[in-house]
Amino acid sequence: MAIVERRRASGDTICAVPYLIDGHNLIGQMPGLSLDDPHDEAKLAMHVRRFCVHERRKATIIFDGGLPGGVSRLSNSDVTVIFASDRRTTADDLLLNRIRNERNPGGLIVVTSDQKIANAARQRRMTVKPSREFAREVSRAAKAARGAGAEKERGLSKEELEEWEAMFGKGKG
């Protein structure tokens, strides 16, 4: 997989092109994840975090139905996790709004298999990556990192570890 990067006129790399991810759409394509799992969003966020560290990328994942809505505590410096907040605002609404308002449409890769989202992104000349294809890339990167002794992933901070332990009910007893 080639890493797409933005470059200054001088040729210096600014940063890799970020991903905008249709979260629940991707969960349905990820091996080992299920939409029936109450922790599916947290598990996907961890997979995407590892991928972003390995590939030196950034991502925003948008999900339906979080309480409370907005930016989640699952976010870190590499991955921003956002939940739609109520019945009137869906993840699709948030994705479409971001696609419409993106100032640099060529500087974003949209991960979805939802045709409405994909068509809106293509109309803005954004790169669209089907969820199944991205799921394979995330899985391959995870296998490569495990099998080749690739660069050490950055571990969770103390605060992130405490959040995960609280979320999954571990560590306090």
Protein Blocks (a to p, Z undefined) as FASTA:
>chain_A
ZZdddddfkopafbdcdddddfklmmmmmghiafklmklmmmmmmmmmmmmmmnopaddd
ddehiacehjdfkbcfkbccdddfbfklcfklmmmmmmmmpmblmlcccddfbfklmmmm
mmnopacddfklmmmmmmmmmmmmmmnopacdddddfklmmmmmmmnopajZZ
